[in-house]
Amino acid sequence: MHIAIIGTGYVGLVTGACFAEFGVFVTCVDKDQEKIKKLKKGIIPFFEPGLEDIVKRNLKENRLKFTTRIDEAINESLVVFIAVGTPPRGDGSANLEYVEEVAKEIAKNMKSYKVIVTKSTVPVGTGLMIKEIIKKNLEKPVEFDIVSNPEFLREGSAVEDFMRPNRVVIGAESEQAIAIMKDLYRPLYLIETPFVITDIATSELIKYATNSFLATKISFINEISALCEAVGANVNTVAKAMGLDGRIGPKFLHAGIGFGGSCLPKDTMALVKVAEEKGVELSIVKAAIEANQRQRERLTAKIINAFDNNIQGKTVGILGLSFKPNTDDIRESPALYIIHTLLNKKALLKVYDPAAMENTKNIFPDIIYCSDPYSVAKNSDALVIVTEWNQFRNLDIEKIKNLMKGNLFFDFRNIYDPQKIRQLGFKYFCVGRY
Ligand code: NAD
């Protein structure tokens, strides 16, 4: 089977490369010429473990190709995936202009039956909208089907998530389209991946409901962390005991500085917006968004308060810039909020991240970028762990203490043992623990 993926970002590239690995012939399209030029040489434009090998292998074996020519890609494909971005608008709703643009392009170039699949996260009703756009822009009548097939991969473990998903969701109107999608995903059928086959609107909503529930779990434990601090309880133990309850489960119950990234913040906002438009109150999702913002503010205030509200001229070292480990993605990263707030208070900042420094330089060109955690610690008054990269879990804390000018240690991912750090002479601050 030949398929086309329109939009070769995190999701499009992983999807394309993994389908090629399944033996499908894949053409990945992007309008970004530089990106396509690099990909043709096997250069991955972002950091994602394991992806480079798959891209290079499938390029070599001619199952994967990259182009800026959407017309050619559509022509030779039976299935066309839309994987372009759906960033938030100022009011929180999803911006669908890239999806609309691609739908028009597909219509213009469609000469035979196609299955058109949205992989992008799109609000309920988008499938229908795409259908209307295509009908309106077709040059001559051609049969086609619309499918919603939301993606649940996580940056940092995207390849594994795509190859071994918890489930595949397919929303479609026609048996023919469902059969083609099942055929495409056959290797996952063979490993007994659960398939949820449903209508398009339900499928679109599943993705938003999932991300909003995950965001709610994080915000819930973060609110409990604030209460733990107020009453002298330990949030890690609370979360562990809660997670042992089979009805709750242990995942997404780690207190920290809150969620960021390209999905949870934007998808929660977009869901609230869709509900508002329909006159439905989603008070829990709204509260999860607010609690997330409060957690950032509360923890950043801990840094400022530790300097008696006078952080001007003090040097703060930041470890971790990406919104989570194993990615270079800094979209909505809590680190950006901390840096922005401390810069406004005229603090000096030294930072290090194993993958996300280049992206951060585009936003904050004037802070100090260091080559490792120890250079960050050198002469700093405070050290803040923002992202729980493995590299930060086993630091030589004694060496750090000797290099630092001050003794303030903020562990916003609760990765160190408070007693051990305090024994070394640090003032240790964490989240919901004592
Ligand atoms: P991205 O910004 O990394 O990639 C989008 C790509 O689409 C860009 O390379 C852009 O140049 C390209 N593009 C835009 N308009 C185009 C056009 N007209 N023709 C061809 N290419 C075009 O975005 P992403 O992170 O891959 O996200 C894509 C979608 O997948 C979003 O809806 C997102 O919510 C969803 N999603 C993302 C993740 C994730 O972890 N990143 C996970 C699940 C779902």
Boltz pocket constraint, residues with backbone or C-beta under 6 A from the ligand:
constraints:
  - pocket:
      binder: B
      contacts: [[A, 6], [A, 7], [A, 8], [A, 9], [A, 10], [A, 11], [A, 12], [A, 29], [A, 30], [A, 31], [A, 32], [A, 35], [A, 83], [A, 84], [A, 85], [A, 86], [A, 98], [A, 101], [A, 102], [A, 119], [A, 120], [A, 121], [A, 122], [A, 151], [A, 152], [A, 153], [A, 154], [A, 155], [A, 262], [A, 263]]
      max_distance: 6.0
